[in-house]
Amino acid sequence: MWRRLSAVVIKEIRSYLRDPATRGLVLGAPVLQVTLFSLAASLDVSNIDVAVLDQDEGRWSHELIARIDGATFTDAVVAVHSPRELSELIAQRRALVGVHIAADFSRRLTAAKEARVQLLVDGRRANAGQVAVNYFGAIAEDLNVELMASGEEVGKAPQMRLRHWFNPNLNYRWFMVVNICAGITMMLTLVVTALSIAREREMGTFDQLLVAPLNSFEIIIAKSVPGLMAGGVASALVGLLAAFGFGVPFTGNLPAHLCCTLLFLLSVVGFGLVISSLCQTQQQAVLGTFFGATPFVLTGGLMTPVENMPDWLQLATELNPFKHYLQAVQGSFFRAQSFAQLWPNMWPLALIAAATLLLATLVVRRNLR
């Protein structure tokens, strides 16, 4: 049995390695996708132009403008001389945010009265504008803290101190890189596995598989190995790229993380084999892969938090292996989770893997008859 199984496994691996397109898919695509997604799909706001109308021109307005100019998210601070000019810059998309400092700004601060600054945000770029507003709020808060520390009477309002755990600088790229790593691992494993049996049918070698001295269990193992290897290689490549290319800290338990990855790959391989056995061509298999992967991604927490979903859908996501693996990957990179802390995600992955492989065995066995 082991001799037959090893022979067919080697045959499957060679058939994939012999294809240049497959080699590029396994080795090049994960690195390229992680790099592009992490650099392009970011909610961080940087290099924005700010229009400033300073009608005060006092000490504290100059201090506020200097802080805005020195902030890391600003590219250029454009001084304007009228409200009309301020609105025109925003209308022409030459500035994302306009800052209007009233004439009594410094005087009211010195007199311990409330001093307001008007922010005009381009609503056509709502997401970027909202993030920028938060940045400006942080600048104003820092200025208020300095005023109180210097002995200026600026009021007795309590001051909040904010601390972000796991991602102190709120680097959205870290978040994207880790999530995309999990998504690419799933997609590549699913595609490679889904093409296995469908490719045999399309190339006309499926009949040879039927007459080979192999039972359905051995065929399933042989068809699973390339997908497992592709997913493992992709996971290793994107993990190394995240850690050493983008500086995302890996603080967790490596053996526990590898165990979660293996269980996740087994569960995805089961889904891929079911899709492959039901398809007649590779094109159908690819379409089936994207159709089947969409619910996993949408309900896995990659795009929107699971907690925001209806209660019945949150319960259904417990059957989604991508959700458990995504939480495990985030725990390994950001939260330094141990084996025991990853266990709540590991045992659902083990159950899902057992169920999907059993389903794949039944479906493949029925189609081989």
C-alpha positions as CSV (number, residue, x, y, z in Angstrom):
1,M,0.0,0.0,0.0
2,W,2.7,2.5,1.0
3,R,4.6,1.8,-2.2
4,R,1.6,2.4,-4.4
5,L,0.7,5.5,-2.4
6,S,4.2,7.0,-2.6
7,A,4.3,6.4,-6.3
8,V,1.1,8.2,-7.0
9,V,2.0,11.0,-4.6
10,I,5.3,11.5,-6.4
11,K,3.4,11.5,-9.8
12,E,1.1,14.2,-8.5
13,I,3.9,16.4,-7.2
14,R,5.9,16.0,-10.5
15,S,2.9,16.9,-12.6
16,Y,2.6,20.2,-10.7
17,L,6.3,21.0,-10.6
18,R,6.5,20.3,-14.4
19,D,4.0,23.1,-15.1
20,P,5.6,26.6,-15.1
21,A,2.2,28.2,-14.5
22,T,1.7,26.2,-11.3
23,R,5.2,26.9,-10.1
24,G,4.6,30.6,-10.5
25,L,1.2,30.3,-8.8
26,V,2.7,28.6,-5.7
27,L,5.9,30.6,-5.4
28,G,5.4,34.0,-7.0
29,A,1.7,34.8,-6.5
30,P,1.6,34.7,-2.7
31,V,4.5,37.1,-2.4
32,L,3.2,39.4,-5.1
33,Q,-0.3,39.5,-3.6
34,V,0.8,40.1,-0.1
35,T,3.0,43.0,-1.2
36,L,0.4,44.6,-3.4
37,F,-2.5,44.2,-0.9
38,S,-0.5,45.5,2.0
39,L,0.8,48.5,0.2
40,A,-2.5,49.4,-1.6
41,A,-5.3,48.2,0.7
42,S,-4.6,50.4,3.6
43,L,-6.9,52.6,5.6
44,D,-4.0,54.7,6.9
45,V,-4.0,58.3,5.7
46,S,-0.8,59.9,4.7
47,N,0.6,62.5,2.3
48,I,-2.5,64.7,2.5
49,D,-2.6,68.4,1.7
50,V,-4.1,70.7,4.3
51,A,-5.4,74.2,3.6
52,V,-5.1,76.6,6.6
53,L,-6.9,79.9,7.1
54,D,-5.3,81.6,10.1
55,Q,-7.2,84.7,11.0
56,D,-5.6,84.8,14.5
57,E,-1.9,84.8,13.6
58,G,-1.1,84.5,17.3
59,R,1.2,82.4,19.4
60,W,-1.1,79.4,19.8
61,S,-2.4,79.4,16.2
62,H,1.2,79.3,15.0
63,E,1.9,76.5,17.4
64,L,-1.1,74.5,16.1
65,I,-0.1,75.1,12.5
66,A,3.5,74.0,13.2
67,R,2.2,70.8,14.7
68,I,0.0,70.1,11.7
69,D,2.9,70.8,9.4
70,G,5.2,68.5,11.3
71,A,2.7,65.6,11.5
72,T,3.6,62.4,9.7
73,F,0.3,62.3,7.8
74,T,0.6,65.7,6.1
75,D,2.4,66.4,2.9
76,A,1.9,70.1,2.4
77,V,0.2,72.9,4.4
78,V,-1.2,75.5,2.1
79,A,-1.9,78.9,3.6
80,V,-5.0,80.7,2.3
81,H,-6.4,84.2,3.0
82,S,-10.2,83.9,2.7
83,P,-12.9,81.4,3.4
84,R,-13.7,81.3,-0.3
85,E,-10.2,80.3,-1.2
86,L,-10.3,77.6,1.5
87,S,-13.5,76.1,0.1
88,E,-12.2,76.3,-3.5
89,L,-9.1,74.2,-2.6
90,I,-11.3,71.5,-1.1
91,A,-13.7,71.6,-4.1
92,Q,-10.9,71.2,-6.5
93,R,-9.6,68.2,-4.5
94,R,-6.3,70.0,-3.9
95,A,-6.8,69.6,-0.1
96,L,-8.5,66.9,1.9
97,V,-9.0,69.0,5.0
98,G,-9.4,72.7,5.6
99,V,-8.5,74.3,8.9
100,H,-10.2,77.6,9.8
101,I,-8.7,79.3,12.9
102,A,-10.8,82.1,14.3
103,A,-9.4,85.5,15.0
104,D,-9.8,85.1,18.8
105,F,-8.2,81.7,19.0
106,S,-5.1,82.6,21.0
107,R,-6.9,85.2,23.1
108,R,-9.6,82.8,24.2
109,L,-7.0,80.1,25.1
110,T,-5.0,82.6,27.2
111,A,-8.3,83.7,28.9
112,A,-9.1,80.0,29.8
113,K,-12.1,80.0,27.5
114,E,-13.2,77.5,25.0
115,A,-11.3,78.0,21.7
116,R,-12.6,76.2,18.6
117,V,-11.1,75.3,15.3
118,Q,-13.3,74.5,12.3
119,L,-12.3,71.5,10.2
120,L,-13.7,71.3,6.6
121,V,-13.4,67.8,5.3
122,D,-13.9,66.7,1.7
123,G,-17.0,64.4,2.0
124,R,-16.3,62.7,-1.3
125,R,-13.4,61.0,0.4
126,A,-15.4,60.1,3.6
127,N,-13.2,57.3,4.9
128,A,-9.9,59.2,4.5
129,G,-11.5,62.4,5.9
130,Q,-12.8,60.6,9.0
131,V,-9.4,59.1,9.7
132,A,-7.8,62.5,9.2
133,V,-10.2,64.1,11.7
134,N,-9.1,61.6,14.3
135,Y,-5.5,62.6,13.6
136,F,-6.3,66.3,14.0
137,G,-8.1,65.5,17.3
138,A,-4.9,63.9,18.6
139,I,-2.9,67.0,17.7
140,A,-5.4,69.2,19.5
141,E,-5.3,66.9,22.5
142,D,-1.5,67.1,22.6
143,L,-1.6,70.9,22.4
144,N,-4.1,71.0,25.3
145,V,-1.8,68.8,27.4
146,E,1.2,71.1,26.7
147,L,-0.9,74.1,27.7
148,M,-1.8,72.6,31.0
149,A,1.8,71.4,31.7
150,S,3.0,75.0,31.0
151,G,0.7,76.4,33.7
152,E,-1.7,78.1,31.2
153,E,-5.2,78.2,32.5
154,V,-7.2,76.3,29.9
155,G,-9.9,74.8,32.0
156,K,-10.3,71.9,34.4
157,A,-11.6,69.2,31.9
158,P,-10.2,65.8,32.7
159,Q,-7.7,64.4,30.3
160,M,-7.8,60.9,28.7
161,R,-4.8,58.9,27.9
162,L,-5.2,56.3,25.2
163,R,-3.1,53.2,24.8
164,H,-3.5,50.7,22.0
165,W,-2.6,47.1,22.8
166,F,-1.0,44.7,20.3
167,N,-0.6,47.4,17.6
168,P,0.6,50.5,19.5
169,N,1.0,52.7,16.5
170,L,-2.3,51.6,14.9
171,N,-0.3,50.4,11.8
172,Y,-3.1,49.3,9.5
173,R,-0.5,47.6,7.2
174,W,0.2,45.1,10.0
175,F,-3.5,44.2,10.2
176,M,-3.7,43.9,6.4
177,V,-0.6,41.8,6.0
178,V,-1.6,39.2,8.6
179,N,-5.1,38.9,7.3
180,I,-4.0,38.6,3.7
181,C,-1.5,36.0,4.6
182,A,-4.4,33.8,5.9
183,G,-6.6,34.6,2.9
184,I,-3.9,33.7,0.4
185,T,-3.0,30.5,2.1
186,M,-6.7,29.4,1.9
187,M,-7.2,30.5,-1.7
188,L,-4.0,28.8,-3.0
189,T,-4.7,25.6,-1.2
190,L,-8.3,25.5,-2.4
191,V,-7.4,26.3,-6.0
192,V,-4.6,23.7,-6.3
193,T,-6.8,21.0,-4.7
194,A,-9.9,21.9,-6.7
195,L,-7.9,21.5,-9.9
196,S,-6.6,18.0,-9.1
197,I,-9.4,15.7,-10.2
198,A,-10.9,18.1,-12.7
199,R,-7.6,18.3,-14.5
200,E,-7.5,14.5,-14.8
201,R,-10.9,14.6,-16.5
202,E,-10.0,17.5,-18.8
203,M,-6.7,15.9,-19.8
204,G,-8.2,12.5,-20.4
205,T,-6.3,10.7,-17.8
206,F,-9.2,10.1,-15.4
207,D,-9.8,6.6,-16.9
208,Q,-6.2,5.7,-16.0
209,L,-6.9,6.7,-12.5
210,L,-10.0,4.5,-12.4
211,V,-8.1,1.4,-13.5
212,A,-5.1,2.0,-11.3
213,P,-4.6,-0.4,-8.4
214,L,-5.7,2.3,-5.9
215,N,-8.7,2.5,-3.6
216,S,-10.6,5.8,-3.1
217,F,-8.8,6.5,0.2
218,E,-5.4,6.3,-1.5
219,I,-6.5,8.5,-4.3
220,I,-7.8,11.1,-1.8
221,I,-4.4,11.1,0.0
222,A,-2.5,11.4,-3.3
223,K,-4.7,14.3,-4.5
224,S,-4.4,16.1,-1.1
225,V,-0.7,16.2,-0.9
226,P,-0.1,18.8,-3.6
227,G,-2.6,21.1,-2.0
228,L,-1.1,20.7,1.4
229,M,2.4,21.4,0.0
230,A,1.2,24.4,-1.9
231,G,-0.6,25.8,1.1
232,G,2.4,25.1,3.4
233,V,4.8,26.8,1.0
234,A,2.5,29.8,0.6
235,S,2.0,30.1,4.4
236,A,5.8,30.0,5.0
237,L,6.5,32.5,2.2
238,V,3.9,35.1,3.2
239,G,4.7,34.6,6.9
240,L,8.4,35.3,6.4
241,L,7.5,38.3,4.2
242,A,5.2,39.6,6.9
243,A,7.8,39.2,9.6
244,F,11.0,40.3,7.8
245,G,9.6,42.3,4.9
246,F,7.0,44.4,6.7
247,G,8.2,44.1,10.2
248,V,5.1,42.5,11.7
249,P,6.2,41.0,15.0
250,F,5.6,37.3,15.5
251,T,5.3,36.9,19.2
252,G,3.4,33.6,19.5
253,N,4.2,29.9,19.8
254,L,5.6,28.6,16.5
255,P,4.8,24.9,17.0
256,A,1.2,25.8,18.0
257,H,0.9,28.1,15.0
258,L,2.2,25.4,12.6
259,C,-0.3,23.0,14.1
260,C,-3.2,25.4,13.5
261,T,-1.9,25.9,9.9
262,L,-1.9,22.1,9.3
263,L,-5.4,21.7,10.6
264,F,-6.6,24.6,8.5
265,L,-5.0,23.2,5.4
266,L,-6.6,19.8,5.9
267,S,-10.1,21.4,6.3
268,V,-9.6,23.4,3.1
269,V,-8.3,20.4,1.2
270,G,-11.5,18.6,2.0
271,F,-13.6,21.4,0.5
272,G,-11.3,21.5,-2.5
273,L,-11.6,17.8,-3.2
274,V,-15.4,18.0,-3.0
275,I,-15.4,20.9,-5.6
276,S,-12.9,19.0,-7.8
277,S,-14.9,15.8,-7.9
278,L,-18.1,17.6,-8.9
279,C,-16.5,19.6,-11.8
280,Q,-15.8,18.3,-15.2
281,T,-13.2,21.0,-16.3
282,Q,-10.6,23.1,-14.7
283,Q,-12.6,26.2,-15.6
284,Q,-15.5,24.9,-13.6
285,A,-13.2,24.1,-10.7
286,V,-11.8,27.6,-10.6
287,L,-15.3,29.2,-10.7
288,G,-16.4,26.7,-8.0
289,T,-13.4,27.7,-5.9
290,F,-14.2,31.4,-5.9
291,F,-17.9,30.7,-5.4
292,G,-17.1,28.5,-2.4
293,A,-14.4,30.8,-0.9
294,T,-16.6,33.9,-0.9
295,P,-18.7,32.9,2.1
296,F,-15.6,31.9,4.0
297,V,-14.0,35.3,3.5
298,L,-17.2,37.4,4.1
299,T,-18.1,35.6,7.3
300,G,-14.5,35.0,8.6
301,G,-13.8,38.5,9.9
302,L,-11.4,39.5,7.2
303,M,-13.5,42.4,5.9
304,T,-16.0,43.1,8.7
305,P,-16.0,42.1,12.4
306,V,-17.9,38.9,13.2
307,E,-19.4,40.6,16.2
308,N,-21.3,43.0,13.9
309,M,-23.2,40.2,12.2
310,P,-26.6,38.9,13.3
311,D,-26.6,36.3,16.1
312,W,-27.7,33.4,13.8
313,L,-24.8,34.3,11.4
314,Q,-22.3,34.5,14.2
315,L,-23.4,31.0,15.2
316,A,-23.0,29.8,11.6
317,T,-19.4,31.2,11.4
318,E,-18.4,28.5,13.9
319,L,-18.4,26.2,11.0
320,N,-16.1,28.5,9.0
321,P,-12.5,27.2,9.2
322,F,-11.2,30.6,7.9
323,K,-12.6,32.4,10.9
324,H,-10.8,30.1,13.4
325,Y,-7.5,30.3,11.5
326,L,-7.7,34.0,11.1
327,Q,-8.1,34.4,14.9
328,A,-5.2,32.0,15.4
329,V,-2.9,33.9,13.0
330,Q,-3.7,37.2,14.7
331,G,-3.1,35.6,18.1
332,S,0.3,34.2,17.0
333,F,1.5,37.5,15.5
334,F,0.1,40.1,17.8
335,R,-1.0,38.5,21.1
336,A,1.8,36.1,21.9
337,Q,-0.8,33.3,22.4
338,S,0.4,30.0,23.8
339,F,-0.7,26.5,22.8
340,A,-3.4,26.6,25.5
341,Q,-4.7,29.9,24.3
342,L,-4.8,28.7,20.7
343,W,-6.7,25.6,21.6
344,P,-10.2,27.2,21.4
345,N,-9.4,27.7,17.7
346,M,-7.5,24.4,17.2
347,W,-10.2,21.9,18.2
348,P,-12.9,23.4,15.9
349,L,-10.4,23.3,13.0
350,A,-9.7,19.6,13.8
351,L,-13.4,18.8,13.8
352,I,-14.0,20.7,10.6
353,A,-11.0,19.0,8.9
354,A,-12.4,15.6,9.9
355,A,-15.8,16.4,8.6
356,T,-14.6,17.9,5.3
357,L,-12.2,15.0,4.6
358,L,-15.0,12.5,5.4
359,L,-17.3,14.3,3.0
360,A,-14.6,14.4,0.4
361,T,-14.0,10.7,0.8
362,L,-17.7,9.9,0.3
363,V,-18.1,12.2,-2.7
364,V,-14.9,11.1,-4.5
365,R,-15.8,7.4,-3.9
366,R,-19.2,7.9,-5.4
367,N,-17.7,9.7,-8.5
368,L,-15.1,7.0,-9.0
369,R,-17.7,4.3,-9.4
